[in-house]
Amino acid sequence: MTKVTSEQKKSVSQKLLEFQKKGLEQYGKYLDQQLKLHCKGELKKHYKKYIEDQIIMNDVKIKKIEVKL
């Protein structure tokens, strides 16, 4: 079995971070869509708050990944 070089590890790590970022961006689009569709009623205030919190957390995760890239 061959040894994995640090350059290969870095390349794989970079690809993983890019993949995670793309997934988080798609999740952010989904949350925006859910916010527009489901937060029009009075009974949905809690769901709206939950989605808004998820959007904030998602943005933080994306920024952390961008720092690593």
N, CA, C and O atoms as a GROMACS GRO file, in nm:
protein
  276
    1MET      N    1   0.085  -0.117   0.000
    1MET     CA    2   0.000   0.000   0.000
    1MET      C    3   0.090   0.124   0.000
    1MET      O    4   0.186   0.133   0.077
    2THR      N    5   0.057   0.217  -0.085
    2THR     CA    6   0.139   0.338  -0.094
    2THR      C    7   0.097   0.438   0.012
    2THR      O    8  -0.016   0.440   0.059
    3LYS      N    9   0.192   0.521   0.048
    3LYS     CA   10   0.165   0.624   0.147
    3LYS      C   11   0.096   0.743   0.080
    3LYS      O   12   0.120   0.774  -0.036
    4VAL      N   13   0.012   0.808   0.157
    4VAL     CA   14  -0.058   0.926   0.109
    4VAL      C   15   0.025   1.047   0.143
    4VAL      O   16   0.065   1.068   0.258
    5THR      N   17   0.052   1.128   0.042
    5THR     CA   18   0.133   1.247   0.065
    5THR      C   19   0.048   1.359   0.123
    5THR      O   20  -0.075   1.356   0.116
    6SER      N   21   0.112   1.455   0.179
    6SER     CA   22   0.040   1.568   0.237
    6SER      C   23  -0.032   1.648   0.128
    6SER      O   24  -0.138   1.707   0.153
    7GLU      N   25   0.023   1.650   0.009
    7GLU     CA   26  -0.041   1.720  -0.103
    7GLU      C   27  -0.172   1.649  -0.142
    7GLU      O   28  -0.271   1.715  -0.173
    8GLN      N   29  -0.171   1.518  -0.140
    8GLN     CA   30  -0.293   1.442  -0.170
    8GLN      C   31  -0.399   1.465  -0.062
    8GLN      O   32  -0.517   1.478  -0.093
    9LYS      N   33  -0.356   1.469   0.064
    9LYS     CA   34  -0.449   1.495   0.173
    9LYS      C   35  -0.511   1.633   0.158
    9LYS      O   36  -0.631   1.651   0.178
   10LYS      N   37  -0.427   1.730   0.123
   10LYS     CA   38  -0.476   1.866   0.106
   10LYS      C   39  -0.577   1.874  -0.008
   10LYS      O   40  -0.678   1.943   0.004
   11SER      N   41  -0.550   1.805  -0.116
   11SER     CA   42  -0.640   1.804  -0.231
   11SER      C   43  -0.776   1.743  -0.196
   11SER      O   44  -0.880   1.796  -0.234
   12VAL      N   45  -0.773   1.632  -0.124
   12VAL     CA   46  -0.898   1.568  -0.083
   12VAL      C   47  -0.974   1.655   0.015
   12VAL      O   48  -1.096   1.666   0.007
   13SER      N   49  -0.903   1.718   0.107
   13SER     CA   50  -0.966   1.808   0.204
   13SER      C   51  -1.031   1.926   0.133
   13SER      O   52  -1.142   1.967   0.168
   14GLN      N   53  -0.963   1.979   0.034
   14GLN     CA   54  -1.015   2.092  -0.043
   14GLN      C   55  -1.144   2.052  -0.114
   14GLN      O   56  -1.241   2.127  -0.114
   15LYS      N   57  -1.144   1.935  -0.176
   15LYS     CA   58  -1.263   1.888  -0.247
   15LYS      C   59  -1.379   1.866  -0.150
   15LYS      O   60  -1.494   1.898  -0.183
   16LEU      N   61  -1.350   1.814  -0.032
   16LEU     CA   62  -1.454   1.792   0.068
   16LEU      C   63  -1.515   1.925   0.112
   16LEU      O   64  -1.637   1.937   0.122
   17LEU      N   65  -1.431   2.024   0.138
   17LEU     CA   66  -1.482   2.154   0.179
   17LEU      C   67  -1.566   2.219   0.070
   17LEU      O   68  -1.670   2.280   0.099
   18GLU      N   69  -1.524   2.206  -0.055
   18GLU     CA   70  -1.602   2.261  -0.166
   18GLU      C   71  -1.737   2.191  -0.177
   18GLU      O   72  -1.839   2.255  -0.202
   19PHE      N   73  -1.738   2.059  -0.158
   19PHE     CA   74  -1.861   1.982  -0.162
   19PHE      C   75  -1.955   2.023  -0.049
   19PHE      O   76  -2.075   2.039  -0.071
   20GLN      N   77  -1.901   2.040   0.072
   20GLN     CA   78  -1.982   2.082   0.185
   20GLN      C   79  -2.039   2.222   0.164
   20GLN      O   80  -2.154   2.248   0.197
   21LYS      N   81  -1.958   2.312   0.108
   21LYS     CA   82  -2.004   2.448   0.083
   21LYS      C   83  -2.119   2.448  -0.016
   21LYS      O   84  -2.218   2.519   0.002
   22LYS      N   85  -2.106   2.370  -0.123
   22LYS     CA   86  -2.211   2.364  -0.223
   22LYS      C   87  -2.341   2.310  -0.161
   22LYS      O   88  -2.449   2.361  -0.191
   23GLY      N   89  -2.330   2.209  -0.076
   23GLY     CA   90  -2.448   2.155  -0.009
   23GLY      C   91  -2.513   2.257   0.083
   23GLY      O   92  -2.636   2.267   0.086
   24LEU      N   93  -2.433   2.332   0.156
   24LEU     CA   94  -2.487   2.435   0.245
   24LEU      C   95  -2.553   2.548   0.167
   24LEU      O   96  -2.654   2.603   0.210
   25GLU      N   97  -2.496   2.582   0.053
   25GLU     CA   98  -2.557   2.686  -0.031
   25GLU      C   99  -2.694   2.640  -0.081
   25GLU      O  100  -2.789   2.718  -0.083
   26GLN      N  101  -2.704   2.515  -0.122
   26GLN     CA  102  -2.832   2.461  -0.167
   26GLN      C  103  -2.933   2.457  -0.052
   26GLN      O  104  -3.051   2.486  -0.071
   27TYR      N  105  -2.886   2.420   0.067
   27TYR     CA  106  -2.973   2.418   0.184
   27TYR      C  107  -3.022   2.559   0.215
   27TYR      O  108  -3.137   2.577   0.255
   28GLY      N  109  -2.937   2.658   0.198
   28GLY     CA  110  -2.976   2.797   0.219
   28GLY      C  111  -3.086   2.839   0.123
   28GLY      O  112  -3.180   2.909   0.162
   29LYS      N  113  -3.075   2.798  -0.003
   29LYS     CA  114  -3.180   2.828  -0.102
   29LYS      C  115  -3.312   2.762  -0.062
   29LYS      O  116  -3.418   2.823  -0.074
   30TYR      N  117  -3.304   2.639  -0.014
   30TYR     CA  118  -3.423   2.569   0.032
   30TYR      C  119  -3.487   2.642   0.149
   30TYR      O  120  -3.609   2.658   0.154
   31LEU      N  121  -3.406   2.688   0.244
   31LEU     CA  122  -3.460   2.760   0.360
   31LEU      C  123  -3.527   2.890   0.317
   31LEU      O  124  -3.633   2.925   0.370
   32ASP      N  125  -3.468   2.961   0.224
   32ASP     CA  126  -3.528   3.085   0.174
   32ASP      C  127  -3.664   3.056   0.111
   32ASP      O  128  -3.761   3.129   0.131
   33GLN      N  129  -3.670   2.948   0.034
   33GLN     CA  130  -3.795   2.909  -0.030
   33GLN      C  131  -3.901   2.874   0.075
   33GLN      O  132  -4.016   2.915   0.063
   34GLN      N  133  -3.862   2.798   0.177
   34GLN     CA  134  -3.955   2.762   0.283
   34GLN      C  135  -4.004   2.885   0.359
   34GLN      O  136  -4.120   2.892   0.398
   35LEU      N  137  -3.917   2.980   0.379
   35LEU     CA  138  -3.954   3.102   0.449
   35LEU      C  139  -4.062   3.178   0.371
   35LEU      O  140  -4.157   3.229   0.430
   36LYS      N  141  -4.047   3.184   0.241
   36LYS     CA  142  -4.144   3.255   0.157
   36LYS      C  143  -4.278   3.181   0.152
   36LYS      O  144  -4.383   3.245   0.150
   37LEU      N  145  -4.274   3.050   0.148
   37LEU     CA  146  -4.396   2.972   0.128
   37LEU      C  147  -4.479   2.953   0.255
   37LEU      O  148  -4.602   2.958   0.249
   38HIS      N  149  -4.415   2.932   0.367
   38HIS     CA  150  -4.486   2.882   0.484
   38HIS      C  151  -4.497   2.979   0.599
   38HIS      O  152  -4.541   2.940   0.707
   39CYS      N  153  -4.460   3.100   0.582
   39CYS     CA  154  -4.460   3.190   0.698
   39CYS      C  155  -4.559   3.305   0.681
   39CYS      O  156  -4.530   3.419   0.718
   40LYS      N  157  -4.674   3.275   0.625
   40LYS     CA  158  -4.772   3.381   0.603
   40LYS      C  159  -4.884   3.379   0.706
   40LYS      O  160  -4.954   3.479   0.722
   41GLY      N  161  -4.903   3.270   0.776
   41GLY     CA  162  -5.010   3.259   0.874
   41GLY      C  163  -4.966   3.299   1.013
   41GLY      O  164  -4.847   3.299   1.045
   42GLU      N  165  -5.063   3.333   1.096
   42GLU     CA  166  -5.036   3.372   1.234
   42GLU      C  167  -4.982   3.256   1.315
   42GLU      O  168  -4.900   3.275   1.404
   43LEU      N  169  -5.028   3.135   1.286
   43LEU     CA  170  -4.988   3.017   1.362
   43LEU      C  171  -4.847   2.970   1.327
   43LEU      O  172  -4.792   2.883   1.395
   44LYS      N  173  -4.788   3.025   1.227
   44LYS     CA  174  -4.659   2.978   1.179
   44LYS      C  175  -4.541   3.062   1.230
   44LYS      O  176  -4.431   3.052   1.176
   45LYS      N  177  -4.562   3.141   1.332
   45LYS     CA  178  -4.455   3.227   1.383
   45LYS      C  179  -4.335   3.145   1.432
   45LYS      O  180  -4.220   3.183   1.408
   46HIS      N  181  -4.363   3.035   1.500
   46HIS     CA  182  -4.254   2.953   1.552
   46HIS      C  183  -4.174   2.890   1.440
   46HIS      O  184  -4.051   2.881   1.446
   47TYR      N  185  -4.244   2.846   1.336
   47TYR     CA  186  -4.174   2.786   1.222
   47TYR      C  187  -4.089   2.891   1.151
   47TYR      O  188  -3.978   2.864   1.108
   48LYS      N  189  -4.143   3.012   1.140
   48LYS     CA  190  -4.068   3.121   1.078
   48LYS      C  191  -3.940   3.150   1.158
   48LYS      O  192  -3.833   3.168   1.100
   49LYS      N  193  -3.953   3.155   1.290
   49LYS     CA  194  -3.837   3.180   1.376
   49LYS      C  195  -3.733   3.070   1.359
   49LYS      O  196  -3.613   3.096   1.352
   50TYR      N  197  -3.780   2.945   1.352
   50TYR     CA  198  -3.690   2.832   1.334
   50TYR      C  199  -3.615   2.843   1.201
   50TYR      O  200  -3.493   2.824   1.197
   51ILE      N  201  -3.685   2.875   1.095
   51ILE     CA  202  -3.620   2.887   0.963
   51ILE      C  203  -3.520   3.002   0.963
   51ILE      O  204  -3.411   2.989   0.909
   52GLU      N  205  -3.557   3.114   1.023
   52GLU     CA  206  -3.464   3.227   1.029
   52GLU      C  207  -3.338   3.190   1.106
   52GLU      O  208  -3.228   3.228   1.066
   53ASP      N  209  -3.352   3.116   1.216
   53ASP     CA  210  -3.236   3.070   1.292
   53ASP      C  211  -3.150   2.975   1.210
   53ASP      O  212  -3.027   2.982   1.215
   54GLN      N  213  -3.214   2.887   1.134
   54GLN     CA  214  -3.140   2.794   1.050
   54GLN      C  215  -3.063   2.867   0.939
   54GLN      O  216  -2.952   2.828   0.905
   55ILE      N  217  -3.122   2.971   0.885
   55ILE     CA  218  -3.055   3.051   0.782
   55ILE      C  219  -2.929   3.115   0.840
   55ILE      O  220  -2.824   3.115   0.776
   56ILE      N  221  -2.939   3.168   0.960
   56ILE     CA  222  -2.824   3.231   1.025
   56ILE      C  223  -2.714   3.127   1.051
   56ILE      O  224  -2.597   3.151   1.021
   57MET      N  225  -2.753   3.011   1.105
   57MET     CA  226  -2.654   2.906   1.132
   57MET      C  227  -2.589   2.856   1.003
   57MET      O  228  -2.469   2.828   1.001
   58ASN      N  229  -2.667   2.846   0.896
   58ASN     CA  230  -2.615   2.801   0.768
   58ASN      C  231  -2.513   2.900   0.714
   58ASN      O  232  -2.408   2.861   0.662
   59ASP      N  233  -2.544   3.029   0.726
   59ASP     CA  234  -2.450   3.132   0.680
   59ASP      C  235  -2.319   3.127   0.758
   59ASP      O  236  -2.212   3.146   0.700
   60VAL      N  237  -2.327   3.101   0.887
   60VAL     CA  238  -2.206   3.090   0.970
   60VAL      C  239  -2.122   2.972   0.924
   60VAL      O  240  -1.999   2.983   0.913
   61LYS      N  241  -2.186   2.859   0.896
   61LYS     CA  242  -2.113   2.740   0.850
   61LYS      C  243  -2.044   2.768   0.717
   61LYS      O  244  -1.929   2.727   0.697
   62ILE      N  245  -2.112   2.836   0.626
   62ILE     CA  246  -2.054   2.868   0.495
   62ILE      C  247  -1.931   2.958   0.514
   62ILE      O  248  -1.829   2.939   0.450
   63LYS      N  249  -1.942   3.056   0.603
   63LYS     CA  250  -1.829   3.148   0.626
   63LYS      C  251  -1.709   3.074   0.684
   63LYS      O  252  -1.595   3.103   0.648
   64LYS      N  253  -1.734   2.979   0.773
   64LYS     CA  254  -1.624   2.899   0.830
   64LYS      C  255  -1.554   2.819   0.721
   64LYS      O  256  -1.431   2.808   0.720
   65ILE      N  257  -1.631   2.763   0.629
   65ILE     CA  258  -1.570   2.687   0.519
   65ILE      C  259  -1.491   2.778   0.428
   65ILE      O  260  -1.382   2.742   0.383
   66GLU      N  261  -1.545   2.898   0.399
   66GLU     CA  262  -1.474   2.991   0.312
   66GLU      C  263  -1.340   3.031   0.371
   66GLU      O  264  -1.244   3.052   0.297
   67VAL      N  265  -1.333   3.042   0.502
   67VAL     CA  266  -1.206   3.076   0.567
   67VAL      C  267  -1.104   2.965   0.542
   67VAL      O  268  -0.986   2.993   0.518
   68LYS      N  269  -1.147   2.840   0.549
   68LYS     CA  270  -1.058   2.728   0.529
   68LYS      C  271  -1.015   2.713   0.383
   68LYS      O  272  -0.906   2.666   0.354
   69LEU      N  273  -1.104   2.755   0.291
   69LEU     CA  274  -1.068   2.744   0.150
   69LEU      C  275  -0.968   2.852   0.117
   69LEU      O  276  -0.923   2.862   0.003
   0.00000   0.00000   0.00000
